Amino acid sequence: MSKLFLVPTPIGNLKDITYRAVEILGNADIILAEDTRHAGHLLKHYNIKTRLLSHHKFNEHKAVQPVCEMIESGKTAALMSDAGTPGISDPGFLLVRTCIDRGIEVETLPGPTALIPALVNSGLPSDRFCFEGFLPVKKGRKKRLNSLEEETRTMIFYESPFRLVKTLDEMTLHFGSERQASISRELSKIFEENIRGTLSFLSDYYKNKSPKGEIVIVVAGKSLLVD
């Protein structure tokens, strides 16, 4: 049956892919990849020879129409991002919404995403949380942080290593220097690192140790306890 599959891919360790994901990628008529070179490394590792097409944030608006027409003609497409689940801070939402609007079946496989292991590993409450993804780089950044000052759920953010210290310092101003937080870096990779402490401690730590790789910030929500 022609449909769109969303296929999560490993965030680091290539062994974290599922048997079913490998099967679907191998049997699909086309694979839509955020970065075809990056995807090619994974596909080569599992001897998958399916045709690759580029699908990223710079071309997805143009690509949606022909991809939908391709699926409607009887093809099966698999969408994968560079790492993790498509649509989570990666291209995917626009294609999924368009497919649904056109009556094209969409199926999403369970699989890797960085936010869940970072949350569970943080030691912070995981029964209720909100995922904020990447903060705006410029416009709207302060407004977003202002809106989160009263958030009582655990908050999860993605961040670039180049902006990590700046972000931690801004969070210190908005949430308080003693707010508990956790930094997970390079999850599932050889140099995985998980550092926990107050926002001020984490800021000082990374001022003295330049971070590298993919980063998840987990921040405790505002306490409802009254002293």
Sine and cosine of phi, psi and omega as CSV:
sin_phi,cos_phi,sin_psi,cos_psi,sin_omega,cos_omega
0.00,0.00,0.73,-0.69,0.01,-1.00
-0.96,0.29,0.73,-0.69,0.01,-1.00
-0.23,-0.97,0.10,-0.99,0.11,-0.99
-0.97,-0.26,0.81,-0.58,0.12,-0.99
-0.97,-0.24,0.71,-0.70,0.17,-0.99
-0.98,-0.20,0.88,-0.48,-0.15,-0.99
-0.90,-0.43,0.95,-0.32,0.07,-1.00
-0.91,0.41,0.60,-0.80,0.01,-1.00
-0.82,-0.57,0.37,-0.93,-0.10,-1.00
-0.82,0.57,0.61,-0.79,0.06,-1.00
-1.00,0.08,-0.10,0.99,0.01,-1.00
-0.22,-0.98,-0.97,0.24,-0.03,-1.00
-0.95,0.32,0.87,-0.50,-0.07,-1.00
-0.89,0.45,-0.32,0.95,0.00,-1.00
-0.96,0.28,-0.16,0.99,-0.05,-1.00
-0.99,0.16,0.00,1.00,0.07,-1.00
-0.97,0.24,0.48,-0.88,-0.01,-1.00
-1.00,0.01,0.34,-0.94,0.07,-1.00
-0.86,0.52,-0.66,0.75,-0.05,-1.00
-0.92,0.39,-0.62,0.79,0.03,-1.00
-0.88,0.47,-0.68,0.73,0.03,-1.00
-0.89,0.47,-0.66,0.75,-0.01,-1.00
-0.89,0.45,-0.71,0.70,-0.04,-1.00
-0.93,0.37,-0.66,0.75,0.04,-1.00
-0.89,0.46,-0.59,0.81,-0.01,-1.00
-0.96,0.27,-0.48,0.88,-0.06,-1.00
-0.99,-0.13,-0.21,0.98,-0.01,-1.00
-0.91,0.41,0.43,-0.91,0.08,-1.00
-0.97,0.23,-0.58,0.81,0.05,-1.00
-0.61,-0.79,0.47,-0.88,0.13,-0.99
-0.89,-0.46,0.80,-0.61,0.07,-1.00
-0.99,-0.12,0.85,-0.52,-0.11,-0.99
-0.82,-0.58,0.64,-0.77,0.03,-1.00
-0.88,0.47,-0.68,0.73,0.05,-1.00
-0.70,-0.72,0.95,-0.32,-0.11,-0.99
-0.90,0.44,-0.51,0.86,0.03,-1.00
-0.93,0.36,-0.69,0.72,0.02,-1.00
-0.91,0.42,-0.69,0.72,0.02,-1.00
-0.89,0.45,-0.60,0.80,-0.02,-1.00
-0.86,0.51,-0.55,0.84,0.02,-1.00
-0.90,0.43,-0.71,0.70,0.02,-1.00
-0.92,0.40,-0.70,0.71,-0.04,-1.00
-0.91,0.43,-0.63,0.78,0.04,-1.00
-0.90,0.44,-0.63,0.77,0.00,-1.00
-0.86,0.51,-0.58,0.81,-0.03,-1.00
-0.97,-0.26,0.26,0.97,0.08,-1.00
0.82,0.57,0.69,0.73,0.04,-1.00
-0.99,-0.15,0.82,-0.58,-0.11,-0.99
-0.92,-0.40,0.32,0.95,0.00,-1.00
-0.89,0.46,0.58,-0.82,0.01,-1.00
-0.88,0.48,0.73,-0.68,-0.02,-1.00
-0.97,-0.23,0.70,-0.72,0.14,-0.99
-0.81,-0.59,0.58,-0.82,-0.01,-1.00
-0.98,0.20,0.73,-0.68,0.04,-1.00
-0.55,-0.84,0.98,-0.18,-0.06,-1.00
-0.67,-0.74,0.01,-1.00,-0.13,-0.99
-0.90,0.43,-0.33,0.94,-0.03,-1.00
-1.00,0.03,-0.30,0.95,-0.02,-1.00
-0.81,-0.58,0.00,1.00,-0.14,-0.99
-0.90,0.44,-0.54,0.84,0.01,-1.00
-0.91,0.42,-0.61,0.79,0.05,-1.00
-0.97,0.24,-0.52,0.86,-0.12,-0.99
-0.99,0.16,-0.41,0.91,-0.11,-0.99
-0.84,0.54,-0.74,0.67,-0.05,-1.00
-0.87,0.49,-0.82,0.58,-0.01,-1.00
-0.90,0.43,-0.53,0.85,0.03,-1.00
-0.91,0.41,-0.71,0.71,0.03,-1.00
-0.88,0.47,-0.66,0.75,0.03,-1.00
-0.90,0.45,-0.60,0.80,0.02,-1.00
-0.90,0.44,-0.69,0.72,0.01,-1.00
-0.92,0.40,-0.66,0.75,0.01,-1.00
-0.90,0.43,-0.39,0.92,0.03,-1.00
-0.98,0.17,-0.07,1.00,0.05,-1.00
0.90,-0.44,0.06,1.00,-0.02,-1.00
-1.00,0.06,0.40,-0.92,0.12,-0.99
-0.94,-0.34,0.79,-0.62,-0.03,-1.00
-0.90,-0.43,0.60,-0.80,0.08,-1.00
-0.86,-0.51,0.82,-0.57,0.02,-1.00
-0.98,-0.20,0.78,-0.62,0.06,-1.00
-0.74,-0.68,0.54,-0.84,0.09,-1.00
-0.98,-0.21,-0.02,-1.00,-0.02,-1.00
-0.89,0.46,-0.57,0.82,0.01,-1.00
-0.30,-0.95,0.64,-0.77,0.04,-1.00
1.00,0.05,-0.38,-0.93,-0.09,-1.00
-1.00,-0.10,0.80,-0.60,0.03,-1.00
-0.82,0.57,0.64,-0.77,0.01,-1.00
1.00,-0.10,-0.29,0.96,0.05,-1.00
-0.99,-0.13,1.00,-0.09,-0.09,-1.00
0.85,0.53,0.41,0.91,0.05,-1.00
-0.59,-0.80,0.32,-0.95,0.04,-1.00
-0.83,0.56,0.54,-0.84,0.03,-1.00
0.40,-0.92,-0.63,0.78,-0.07,-1.00
-0.85,0.53,-0.74,0.67,-0.06,-1.00
-0.88,0.48,-0.70,0.71,-0.01,-1.00
-0.91,0.41,-0.68,0.73,0.01,-1.00
-0.88,0.47,-0.73,0.68,-0.02,-1.00
-0.88,0.47,-0.66,0.75,0.00,-1.00
-0.92,0.39,-0.67,0.75,0.04,-1.00
-0.87,0.49,-0.70,0.72,0.00,-1.00
-0.89,0.47,-0.69,0.73,0.01,-1.00
-0.87,0.49,-0.52,0.85,-0.05,-1.00
-1.00,-0.09,0.09,1.00,0.04,-1.00
0.98,0.20,0.31,0.95,0.03,-1.00
-1.00,0.07,0.74,-0.67,-0.02,-1.00
-0.93,0.36,0.69,-0.73,0.02,-1.00
-0.84,-0.55,0.73,-0.68,0.04,-1.00
-0.75,-0.66,0.80,-0.60,-0.02,-1.00
-0.94,-0.33,0.81,-0.58,0.03,-1.00
-0.99,0.15,0.58,-0.82,0.14,-0.99
-0.96,0.29,0.47,-0.88,0.01,-1.00
0.19,-0.98,-0.33,-0.94,-0.16,-0.99
-0.88,0.47,0.62,-0.78,0.21,-0.98
-0.38,-0.93,0.62,-0.78,-0.13,-0.99
-0.96,0.28,-0.47,0.88,-0.16,-0.99
-0.92,0.38,-0.60,0.80,-0.07,-1.00
-0.94,0.34,-0.77,0.64,0.04,-1.00
-0.88,0.47,-0.57,0.82,0.04,-1.00
-0.90,0.43,-0.67,0.74,0.02,-1.00
-0.89,0.45,-0.79,0.61,-0.05,-1.00
-0.89,0.45,-0.61,0.79,-0.05,-1.00
-0.96,0.27,-0.30,0.95,-0.09,-1.00
-0.95,0.32,-0.44,0.90,-0.10,-1.00
0.99,0.14,0.03,1.00,0.04,-1.00
-1.00,-0.01,0.36,-0.93,-0.04,-1.00
-0.80,0.60,0.76,-0.66,-0.05,-1.00
-0.88,-0.47,0.12,0.99,0.00,-1.00
-0.96,0.27,-0.49,0.87,0.07,-1.00
-0.65,-0.76,0.78,-0.62,-0.02,-1.00
-0.46,-0.89,0.29,-0.96,0.09,-1.00
-0.78,-0.63,0.67,-0.74,0.01,-1.00
-0.98,-0.18,0.87,-0.49,-0.05,-1.00
-0.97,-0.23,-0.11,0.99,0.00,-1.00
0.87,0.49,-0.60,-0.80,0.04,-1.00
-1.00,0.09,0.73,-0.68,0.13,-0.99
-0.92,0.39,0.48,-0.88,0.10,-0.99
-0.82,0.57,0.64,-0.77,-0.03,-1.00
-0.93,0.35,-0.66,0.75,-0.03,-1.00
-0.76,-0.65,-1.00,0.08,-0.08,-1.00
-0.89,0.45,0.80,-0.60,0.05,-1.00
1.00,0.01,-0.06,1.00,-0.06,-1.00
-0.91,0.41,-0.79,0.62,-0.01,-1.00
-0.89,0.45,-0.64,0.77,0.01,-1.00
-0.88,0.47,-0.65,0.76,0.01,-1.00
-0.90,0.43,-0.71,0.71,0.01,-1.00
-0.91,0.42,-0.63,0.78,0.07,-1.00
-0.85,0.53,-0.67,0.75,-0.06,-1.00
-0.93,0.36,-0.31,0.95,-0.04,-1.00
-0.99,-0.14,-0.03,1.00,-0.06,-1.00
-0.88,0.47,-0.50,0.86,-0.01,-1.00
-0.98,-0.18,0.11,0.99,-0.02,-1.00
-0.92,0.39,0.82,-0.58,-0.02,-1.00
-0.99,-0.10,-0.25,0.97,0.04,-1.00
-0.99,0.15,0.40,-0.91,0.13,-0.99
-0.89,0.46,0.70,-0.71,-0.07,-1.00
-0.95,-0.33,0.65,-0.76,-0.02,-1.00
-0.84,-0.55,0.75,-0.66,-0.02,-1.00
-0.76,-0.65,0.51,-0.86,0.25,-0.97
-0.99,-0.16,0.53,-0.85,0.01,-1.00
-0.47,-0.88,0.49,-0.87,0.09,-1.00
-0.98,0.19,0.57,-0.82,0.05,-1.00
-0.87,0.49,-0.44,0.90,-0.03,-1.00
-0.96,0.27,-0.34,0.94,-0.01,-1.00
-0.92,-0.39,0.05,1.00,-0.13,-0.99
-0.85,0.52,-0.78,0.62,-0.05,-1.00
-0.89,0.45,-0.68,0.73,0.05,-1.00
-0.85,0.53,-0.71,0.71,-0.01,-1.00
-0.90,0.43,-0.69,0.72,0.02,-1.00
-0.88,0.47,-0.63,0.77,0.03,-1.00
-0.91,0.40,-0.64,0.77,0.04,-1.00
-0.92,0.39,-0.64,0.77,0.04,-1.00
-0.90,0.43,-0.59,0.81,0.05,-1.00
-0.87,0.50,-0.67,0.74,0.01,-1.00
-0.91,0.40,-0.64,0.77,-0.08,-1.00
-1.00,0.08,-0.58,0.81,-0.11,-0.99
-0.95,-0.30,-0.26,0.96,-0.03,-1.00
0.97,-0.25,0.60,-0.80,-0.09,-1.00
-0.92,0.40,-0.40,0.92,-0.06,-1.00
-0.99,-0.10,0.09,1.00,0.03,-1.00
-0.90,0.43,0.76,-0.65,0.00,-1.00
-0.96,0.28,0.60,-0.80,-0.03,-1.00
-0.43,-0.90,0.13,-0.99,0.01,-1.00
-0.56,-0.83,0.64,-0.77,0.08,-1.00
-0.91,-0.42,0.85,-0.53,0.10,-0.99
-0.93,-0.37,0.81,-0.59,-0.09,-1.00
-0.79,-0.61,0.70,-0.72,0.06,-1.00
0.83,0.55,0.73,0.69,0.00,-1.00
-0.83,0.57,0.72,-0.70,0.03,-1.00
0.95,0.32,0.03,1.00,0.01,-1.00
-0.99,-0.14,0.10,-0.99,-0.08,-1.00
-0.86,0.51,-0.65,0.76,-0.08,-1.00
-0.98,-0.22,0.60,0.80,0.05,-1.00
-0.83,0.55,0.65,-0.76,0.00,-1.00
-0.64,-0.77,0.71,-0.71,0.08,-1.00
-0.77,-0.63,0.91,-0.41,-0.03,-1.00
-0.88,-0.47,0.77,-0.63,-0.04,-1.00
-0.86,-0.52,0.51,-0.86,0.03,-1.00
0.34,-0.94,-0.25,-0.97,0.05,-1.00
-0.97,0.24,0.30,-0.95,0.03,-1.00
-0.87,0.50,-0.63,0.77,0.00,-1.00
-0.92,0.38,-0.62,0.78,0.05,-1.00
-0.90,0.44,-0.70,0.71,-0.02,-1.00
-0.91,0.42,-0.62,0.78,0.04,-1.00
-0.88,0.47,-0.73,0.68,0.01,-1.00
-0.89,0.45,-0.63,0.78,-0.01,-1.00
-0.86,0.50,-0.73,0.69,-0.07,-1.00
-0.99,0.11,-0.20,0.98,0.17,-0.99
-0.95,0.32,-0.46,0.89,0.00,-1.00
-0.99,-0.16,-0.08,1.00,0.01,-1.00
-0.58,-0.82,0.98,-0.19,-0.05,-1.00
-0.88,0.47,0.85,-0.53,-0.04,-1.00
-0.98,0.21,0.41,-0.91,0.09,-1.00
-0.70,-0.72,0.37,-0.93,0.14,-0.99
1.00,0.04,-0.22,-0.98,-0.04,-1.00
-0.99,0.14,0.71,-0.70,-0.13,-0.99
-0.78,-0.62,0.69,-0.73,0.13,-0.99
-0.86,-0.51,0.77,-0.64,0.07,-1.00
-0.96,-0.29,0.79,-0.61,0.07,-1.00
-0.89,-0.45,0.82,-0.58,-0.08,-1.00
-0.83,-0.56,0.73,-0.68,0.04,-1.00
-0.89,0.46,0.57,-0.82,0.08,-1.00
-0.96,0.28,0.19,-0.98,0.01,-1.00
-0.93,0.38,0.74,-0.67,-0.01,-1.00
-0.95,0.31,0.63,-0.78,0.04,-1.00
-1.00,-0.04,-0.05,1.00,-0.02,-1.00
-0.95,0.32,0.63,-0.78,0.03,-1.00
-0.95,-0.31,0.81,-0.59,-0.01,-1.00
-0.91,0.41,0.00,0.00,0.00,0.00
